[in-house]
C-alpha cells in the first residue's frame, strides 16, 4: 500500500517585501491537499476494485499515474512565491511543473485556491487537484491570464479575490 504522508497538511512562513500596493509582512501559509492529487475518477474497467474514497461525491480510485507525481507537491507549494500562477476556472489558480519522469510535451498541472483564515497573518492554500496533461490542451483559463502569488495572498488576507482579466 502506498503512503500519502507527504500530503499531510503543513505550514510555513514567507516574507513578502513591500510593494506599491502591499506592505512588507510575514505570512503563514497553511497547505492542505485534496485526494484528487493522487486519485482519479472511477471507470467502467475498474470492475469490482474498491474505491479509495466514497464521500459525498463520485467514488475516486487510486491513480498509478498521479501518485508518483504527488511526491513533488510539497516542494512545488513551498516554491509558489517564485512561480508564475495562472487563473483557472471557478476562482482557482494553477501552476505547472515538468518533472523528469514525464513524457515529452506533457506537464504537471497543480490547481489550488488561496483562502482567508480566522487568524490574522495566515492563509490556507488548498490544493484541489494535480495531474499530468498534454501541453497542446490548455486548461480553462489561458496562460496569458497570469496573477502573482503575492497578490493572491494579500487579497486573501483581506478576505477578497482578484478578478480574472477578460
N, C-alpha and C positions, 0 to 999 in steps of 0.2 A: 504494500500500500504506500502511496506517495504521501509525503508530509507537506503541509501547507503552512508551516510555522513562519516561513519567510513573508507570508501575507497577514501576519498578525498586525493589528494596529500599532503604530508607533508615533512618537512625537520628536520634533527637533525644532530648534530656533534658527531664524535667519535675521541678518541685519539688513535693513533697507536704508540706502543712503537718501538724503534729502533730494527732492526734485522740485521743479517749479510748482507742481500740483500737490505733492505729498511730503509730510515731514519725515525726518530720519526716525527710525524706530526699530525695535526688536519685536519680531512676531513669532509666536509659537505656531507651527504647522502641526496639526493632528491628522494623521493619514490613516485611512481605512479603505478596505478593498471589498468589492462585491465578488461573489463566487463566479461571476461572468468572466473573470480574469483567467480562470483555469477550467471552466466548463463550457459546454455548448448545448444547443437545443437538442432535444430527443428526436431521433429519426426513426422511420419505419424499420430500417435494417438493424436497429438496436435490439429487436426481439424482446426477450424476457430479461434483459440486463437491468439490474437495479439502478434507478436514477440516483445521482449524487444528492440532489435537492428536490424536494417536492413541496415547497412552500406554497404561498397563495398564487404564485404564477405558474407558468408551464414548467414541467419537470426539466431538470438540467442533467446532462451526462458529463462525466469526467472526460476531458479532452486531451488526448495524447499530443496534440499539436500546440495547444495553448499553455499547458502546464510547464514545459521546459522554458518557454519564453517568460513565464511569470516570475522566474527566478530573478530576472533583471529589474523587476518593478521597484523594489525599494531604492535601488541606485538611481533609476530614472526619476523617481519622485523627489529624491534629495537634490537632484540637479535641475529641477523645474525653474528656479530663478535664472538659470543660464540658457534656457531653451526658448525656442520660438513656439508660442502657443497659438492655436488656431480656433476659430469659432466652429462649433459643430451644430447640431440641431438641439432643440429643447433646452436652451440655455446651458449647454455644457461645452466643453473645450476638448481639444486633443493635441497631443504631441506625437512625434514619430521618432523611432529608433530603428537602426538597421544592424541587428546583431549578426555576427559572422555566420551563424548557423542557417540563416535564411537563404532561400534560393534567389537568384538574380531577379531583378525587377519586383522585389517584394519588400515591404516594410512592416514594422510592428507599430500598430496604432494604439495609443493609450488614451482612453476617454475618461474625463474627470470633471468634477464640479468643485467649486470653491464656495463654501458657505460660512456664514457668521456663526459664532457660538455665543453662549451666555457669558463667557469670560472675556474681559477686556484684553486685547492684545493677542487673541488666538483665533484661528480659523480652522475649519475642517476641510481637508482635501479628500474627497471621496472618489475613489477610482471605480467607475461604473462598469467598464469593460476594457479588454485589451486583446488584440488578435492580429495575426499576420494578414496582410492584404496586398493585392496586386497594385503596383504603382499607377497603372493605367486607369484604375477605377477610383475616382475621387469620392471621399465621403461627403455627405451633405455638409455644406459649409466649405466653400472653396478655400484653397490655400492662400489666396490673396487677402483673406479676411483674418489678419493677424491681430493678436492682443497680447500685451505684455503681462507677464505673471505678476509683476509689481502692481499693475492696475487691478487685476483680479483680486489680489489680496487686500489692497487698500479699499476697494469698493465693498468687499465682503465685510471688512471691519466696520464699515458704515451701515451695513445691512442692505446694500444695493448691489446691482449687477450692471455691467456695461451693456450698451445696446449694440448689437452687431451692425456693421455697415450694410447698406442696401446691396 
